[in-house]
Amino acid sequence: MDAFTAGLLQRIRATESDLTRALDEGDDFLVEVEQGELDDLRRLAAEHGVEVARSSV
């Protein structure tokens, strides 16, 4: 796995964690921010052929 792929997957995991925390805390604004970031990261992964396991978030 190259550095780009590893970094991208790490950012996706971190964002999923942040999204889960925002959901748990009921922070609607932060949920929107984190969901947007996650959508962008997943799109970037798809554009570069990086397979991302779908989480429950």
PyMOL commands that set and color helices and strands:
alter all, ss='L'
color gray80, all
select helices_A, chain A and resi 3-25+28-47
alter helices_A, ss='H'
color red, helices_A
deselect
rebuild
show_as cartoon
